[in-house]
């Protein structure tokens, strides 16, 4: 068994799940294999090594709603705070020298909204990257090289992502943390309800302050979160009575992703619009 296979087996054992998604990110976009069991991922190793050698990044995550939260961009200073605070990770990957990702394991799967709230709350508490915090974030697969240009050394080589620990254990504060999340979720829903009431009490006019996508994208409130800016724009546009076709056209003209797939673009726009309509209603 070679080193990459052994490392990948250890990570999969530390993050047990029915299925996993693989992401292979290259210049032309992301190639994905979704809902694959661990055995299939291990059979893909020759393909994954080949793509990594060609310059692609290799990522991994449990499929769908899971028992795991990923924290990204931890440092040698912030990483030890997890264990000290009762949040010992199930697995830690050093993605580049001095930069770490930590997988935290919960006793049971979190629904999407609760999973995203968990990721953002933990990222804020422990100094991880908040813009990378959501319910189904890809983690870098250990045993493969990190092909970001800034990590290339003078010899032209790239650093390997190293698996530093793989205990697979649930963190001690998991039950207390879940209770705190549920309280935060209830408080957030109460705030949203209050905002909805204020919208209902103050009808919007088509001649109110103009709503533009660029205004939300450039707002400091959504720095580093373009998808959240898109959602806020859609909610405001729906509230002002924009036709759905006009909102969709605005999103289409300034589409976020470099992926040119028309079906992926249409799915993103429809998903964002549907959520905005439900919220504004």
C-alpha atoms as one frame of an Amber mdcrd trajectory, in Angstrom:
protein
   0.000   0.000   0.000   1.498   3.371  -0.989   1.564   6.424   1.244  -1.288
   8.277  -0.493  -3.625   5.284  -0.231  -2.745   4.727   3.425  -3.340   8.409
   4.237  -6.666   8.494   2.410  -7.822   5.310   4.151  -7.048   6.887   7.522
  -9.093   9.995   6.708 -12.061   7.962   5.456 -11.921   5.862   8.629 -11.902
   9.023  10.772 -14.908  10.451   8.875 -17.196   7.433   8.446 -20.130   8.115
   6.130 -22.279   6.088   3.714 -20.908   8.008   0.729 -18.488  10.786  -0.196
 -18.117  13.415  -2.913 -14.821  13.912  -4.728 -13.926  17.256  -6.307 -11.164
  17.601  -8.892 -10.546  21.318  -9.452  -8.563  22.359 -12.540  -8.369  25.490
 -14.679 -11.448  24.438 -16.660 -13.631  24.021 -13.573 -14.637  21.403 -11.041
 -15.131  17.749 -11.986 -17.195  15.938  -9.363 -17.946  12.370  -8.437 -20.890
  12.413  -6.041 -22.260   9.833  -3.597 -19.405   7.345  -3.991 -18.626   4.784
  -1.264 -15.133   4.683   0.209 -14.268   1.597  -1.829 -14.925   3.424  -5.103
 -12.851   6.424  -4.034  -9.912   4.148  -3.289 -10.289   2.525  -6.719 -10.090
   6.025  -8.232  -6.626   6.659  -6.774  -4.676   6.219 -10.050  -6.997   8.714
 -11.770  -6.794  11.185  -8.868  -2.993  10.964  -8.736  -2.792  11.555 -12.481
  -5.014  14.635 -12.329  -3.093  15.974  -9.313   0.196  15.564 -11.209  -1.371
  17.539 -14.081  -2.095  20.448 -11.722  -5.575  19.697 -10.352  -6.579  20.060
  -6.700  -8.197  17.023  -5.044 -11.002  17.566  -2.534 -13.247  15.327  -0.445
 -16.380  15.616   1.705 -19.114  13.357   3.122 -22.180  13.399   0.868 -25.199
  15.499   1.822 -26.253  16.386   5.358 -23.623  14.885   7.624 -22.208  14.661
  11.153 -19.228  16.871  10.247 -18.251  20.538  10.257 -15.136  21.680   8.398
 -13.079  24.649   9.606 -10.650  26.139   7.085  -7.557  28.334   7.356  -6.695
  27.571  10.962  -3.157  28.417  12.081  -0.634  26.972  14.506  -2.055  29.467
  17.043  -5.798  28.923  16.478  -5.751  25.141  15.930  -4.794  24.183  19.562
  -7.669  26.330  20.844 -10.121  23.739  19.489  -8.940  20.946  21.758  -8.412
  23.302  24.694 -12.001  24.525  24.372 -13.571  21.057  24.182 -13.799  20.911
  20.374 -11.110  18.312  19.603 -11.251  17.548  15.851 -11.957  14.107  14.406
  -9.274  14.816  11.785  -6.774  17.571  10.995  -5.167  18.162   7.591  -2.238
  20.520   7.052  -3.195  21.847   3.616  -0.021  23.934   3.179   2.823  24.807
   5.568   1.250  26.447   8.634  -2.373  26.288   7.362  -4.825  23.673   8.651
  -8.308  22.288   8.099 -10.125  20.603  10.979 -13.075  18.207  10.697 -15.339
  18.268  13.780 -17.665  15.328  14.351 -21.167  15.672  15.850 -23.220  12.802
  17.336 -25.880  13.091  14.604 -26.246  14.740  11.166 -27.211  18.410  11.041
 -29.860  19.725   8.627 -28.501  22.183   6.049 -29.375  25.416   7.873 -28.125
  24.145  11.220 -24.958  22.820   9.553 -24.179  26.212   8.034 -24.907  27.953
  11.345 -22.535  25.496  13.086 -19.747  26.184  10.585 -20.082  29.966  10.810
 -20.371  29.971  14.605 -17.272  27.798  15.021 -15.325  29.770  12.401 -16.030
  32.977  14.286 -15.233  31.437  17.671 -11.918  29.889  16.626 -10.629  32.290
  13.978 -11.250  30.135  10.899 -12.305  31.448   7.478 -15.967  32.530   7.744
 -16.351  32.868   3.974 -15.512  29.151   3.675 -18.010  28.100   6.367 -21.107
  26.238   5.215 -22.865  22.892   5.649 -21.104  20.963   2.861 -17.669  22.446
   2.363 -15.052  20.423   0.482 -11.857  19.665   2.397  -8.494  19.159   0.741
  -7.646  15.470   0.435  -4.400  14.538   2.200  -1.744  12.637   0.300  -2.032
  14.917  -2.730  -0.111  18.103  -3.508  -1.516  21.604  -3.011  -1.129  23.092
  -6.488  -1.668  26.746  -5.629   1.130  28.760  -7.324   2.041  30.638  -4.125
   3.042  27.351  -2.459   5.501  26.275  -5.158   9.072  26.214  -3.832  12.309
  27.215  -5.541  12.777  23.674  -6.835   9.420  23.869  -8.599   7.760  21.422
  -6.201   4.427  21.764  -4.423   3.768  20.770  -0.777   1.732  17.689   0.065
  -1.373  17.987   2.231  -0.562  16.016   5.383  -2.986  14.185   7.659  -1.855
  15.271  11.129  -4.473  13.435  13.203  -7.401  11.088  12.583  -9.023  10.109
  15.869 -12.562  10.059  14.453 -14.003  11.021  17.845 -16.988  13.231  18.623
 -15.781  16.408  20.331 -16.593  16.665  24.066 -18.699  19.839  23.851 -20.890
  18.471  21.024 -24.170  18.230  22.977 -23.789  21.638  24.616 -22.827  23.161
  21.262 -25.921  21.745  19.557 -28.134  23.213  22.295 -26.461  26.602  21.776
 -27.015  26.361  18.017 -30.721  25.646  18.448 -31.050  28.734  20.647 -29.201
  30.857  18.061 -31.418  29.457  15.310 -34.579  30.373  17.237 -33.279  33.887
  17.855 -32.414  34.327  14.176 -35.867  33.152  13.117 -37.458  35.634  15.540
 -35.374  38.426  13.976 -36.406  37.346  10.476 -40.048  37.318  11.533 -39.705
  40.868  12.856 -38.160  41.989   9.567 -40.959  40.327   7.598 -43.511  42.210
   9.689 -41.714  45.487   9.021 -41.766  44.773   5.274 -45.482  44.009   5.437
 -46.187  47.248   7.291 -44.267  49.356   4.759 -45.307  48.596   1.156 -42.539
  49.053  -1.399 -42.817  51.341  -4.342 -41.248  50.780  -7.738 -39.853  54.295
  -7.330 -38.127  53.653  -3.992 -34.331  53.548  -3.699 -33.132  51.707  -6.826
 -32.166  48.083  -6.271 -29.159  46.914  -8.264 -27.084  43.762  -8.057 -23.826
  45.742  -8.033 -25.008  47.704  -4.986 -25.301  44.489  -2.956 -22.151  42.888
  -4.380 -20.098  45.955  -3.371 -21.653  46.298   0.093 -19.254  45.724   3.028
 -22.027  43.615   4.610 -21.420  40.932   1.986 -17.657  41.143   1.600 -16.361
  37.743   0.549 -19.924  36.365   0.364 -21.176  37.009  -3.188 -23.873  34.337
  -2.971 -25.317  36.076   0.124 -25.244  39.375  -1.800 -27.200  37.739  -4.621
 -29.792  36.478  -2.154 -30.175  39.901  -0.521 -30.572  41.513  -3.954 -33.268
  39.012  -4.924 -35.206  39.535  -1.691 -35.119  43.329  -2.136 -36.113  43.060
  -5.799 -39.013  40.712  -5.032 -40.171  43.059  -2.269 -40.152  45.968  -4.738
 -42.294  44.029  -7.178 -39.727  43.105  -9.824 -40.867  40.411 -12.273 -39.000
  37.147 -11.796 -37.721  37.339 -15.367 -36.013  40.694 -14.665 -34.341  39.363
 -11.497 -33.172  36.247 -13.317 -31.794  38.384 -16.144 -29.784  40.516 -13.689
 -28.237  37.412 -12.122 -27.545  35.899 -15.522 -25.748  39.018 -16.796 -23.342
  38.966 -13.849 -23.166  35.261 -13.053 -20.818  34.382 -10.176 -19.148  31.210
 -11.373 -16.545  30.845 -14.102 -18.244  27.556 -15.007 -20.064  28.235 -18.289
 -22.562  25.372 -17.927 -25.973  26.820 -18.812 -27.805  24.172 -16.795 -25.707
  24.898 -13.679 -26.314  28.640 -14.102 -30.061  28.171 -14.541 -30.224  25.895
 -11.482 -28.344  28.447  -9.323 -30.616  31.302 -10.427 -33.796  29.301  -9.894
 -32.643  28.089  -6.472 -31.738  31.621  -5.346 -34.995  33.079  -6.684 -37.126
  30.407  -5.013 -35.534  31.034  -1.615 -35.898  34.809  -2.018 -39.574  34.518
  -2.932 -40.299  32.302   0.076 -38.449  34.708   2.376 -40.095  37.865   0.993
 -43.538  36.266   1.154
